[in-house]
Amino acid sequence: MSDGSSVQAEQLAYYRAVADEYEEHVIDVPGQDELQSAVDSFRPTGDVLELACGSGLWTQRLLRSASTLTAVDGAPEMLARARARVGSDRRVRFIEADLFSWQADRRYDAVFFGFWISHVPDDEFAAFWSLVADALTPGGRVFFCDDNHRPEPELIEGADSPLVQRRLNDGRPFTVIKIPFEPADLEQRLQALGWSITVTGTSGPFYWGTGGFTPGRSRLGGRA
Ligand SMILES: C[S@@+](CC[C@H](N)C(=O)[O-])C[C@H]1O[C@@H](n2cnc3c(N)ncnc32)[C@H](O)[C@@H]1O
């Protein structure tokens, strides 16, 4: 069994390698359109931070309402694709960084992350949410979406393991973290960290969460 940091490194290596075929691995199951409607309803305005932006599938949608957008990802190959997708929009700043050590250099009106929370290992969960809290203005809003779809052939370490095996089109295998959150459990975990976030399921394996930091609560696990 690998230690946490080497799994995180392998996970990033997977996304670097899969960047050019990323859209070919999108899962074709119900609920996708519900997520898109939820993002459209969220409609973030002002200065927006997108974490793990990937190839920019959501970035363009966020730019429909954002005044500025800072998009962070650890894979230069993904960032190149996101840059190409949004073109020369001067409202966008891309940052290449490891989200397990990065800290925001300013605060934002909204923080968004699509298909990222399921890839955050359990022992990084609280630190990741501290990063989000530290990146938000008081009263700022969060939106995330993800899925808990883990096909049987990926469960090479068993159904109880957070680790799954993904393969590139050429068959190369990579171990990645994929935590199959249930919306109600995730909502409770976030409440325990001081968040007031509603997590909503869809007709398929997708879910989204939206809300903010609970007024009057001090941040648990927050960085000084
Ligand atoms: C499932 S993809 C989601 C991409 C995009 N948000 C979307 O919904 O299509 C996960 C993203 O996390 C990025 N990533 C993986 N490990 C990372 C790390 N340690 N730091 C920053 N980004 C990372 C990958 O490069 C990839 O773009």
The ligand as an SDF file (V2000), in Angstrom:
LIG
                    3D

 27 29  0  0  0  0  0  0  0  0999 V2000
  -11.6050   15.0980  -12.1380 C   0  0  0  0  0  0  0  0  0  0  0  0
  -10.5880   16.3910  -12.7410 S   0  0  0  0  0  0  0  0  0  0  0  0
  -11.7260   17.7730  -12.6470 C   0  0  0  0  0  0  0  0  0  0  0  0
  -11.4240   18.8310  -13.6470 C   0  0  0  0  0  0  0  0  0  0  0  0
  -12.5400   19.8800  -13.8450 C   0  0  0  0  0  0  0  0  0  0  0  0
  -12.8400   20.5590  -12.6240 N   0  0  0  0  0  0  0  0  0  0  0  0
  -13.7930   19.2310  -14.4070 C   0  0  0  0  0  0  0  0  0  0  0  0
  -14.8050   19.1910  -13.7030 O   0  0  0  0  0  0  0  0  0  0  0  0
  -13.7420   18.7760  -15.5550 O   0  0  0  0  0  0  0  0  0  0  0  0
   -9.4980   16.6920  -11.3910 C   0  0  0  0  0  0  0  0  0  0  0  0
   -8.5110   17.8050  -11.6320 C   0  0  0  0  0  0  0  0  0  0  0  0
   -7.6720   17.9240  -10.4690 O   0  0  0  0  0  0  0  0  0  0  0  0
   -6.3560   18.2180  -10.8720 C   0  0  0  0  0  0  0  0  0  0  0  0
   -5.4450   17.7970   -9.8130 N   0  0  0  0  0  0  0  0  0  0  0  0
   -5.1390   16.5420   -9.4250 C   0  0  0  0  0  0  0  0  0  0  0  0
   -4.2940   16.5670   -8.3880 N   0  0  0  0  0  0  0  0  0  0  0  0
   -4.0540   17.8760   -8.1140 C   0  0  0  0  0  0  0  0  0  0  0  0
   -3.2840   18.5470   -7.1500 C   0  0  0  0  0  0  0  0  0  0  0  0
   -2.5800   17.8870   -6.2230 N   0  0  0  0  0  0  0  0  0  0  0  0
   -3.2740   19.9010   -7.1490 N   0  0  0  0  0  0  0  0  0  0  0  0
   -3.9930   20.5990   -8.0850 C   0  0  0  0  0  0  0  0  0  0  0  0
   -4.7670   20.0080   -9.0090 N   0  0  0  0  0  0  0  0  0  0  0  0
   -4.7970   18.6620   -9.0310 C   0  0  0  0  0  0  0  0  0  0  0  0
   -6.1770   17.4500  -12.1470 C   0  0  0  0  0  0  0  0  0  0  0  0
   -5.1380   17.9670  -12.9270 O   0  0  0  0  0  0  0  0  0  0  0  0
   -7.5470   17.5750  -12.7870 C   0  0  0  0  0  0  0  0  0  0  0  0
   -7.5730   18.6750  -13.6630 O   0  0  0  0  0  0  0  0  0  0  0  0
  1  2  1  0
  2  3  1  0
  2 10  1  0
  3  4  1  0
  4  5  1  0
  5  6  1  0
  5  7  1  0
  7  8  2  0
  7  9  1  0
 10 11  1  0
 11 12  1  0
 11 26  1  0
 12 13  1  0
 13 14  1  0
 13 24  1  0
 14 15  1  0
 14 23  1  0
 15 16  2  0
 16 17  1  0
 17 18  1  0
 17 23  2  0
 18 19  1  0
 18 20  2  0
 20 21  1  0
 21 22  2  0
 22 23  1  0
 24 25  1  0
 24 26  1  0
 26 27  1  0
M  CHG  2   2   1   9  -1
M  END
$$$$
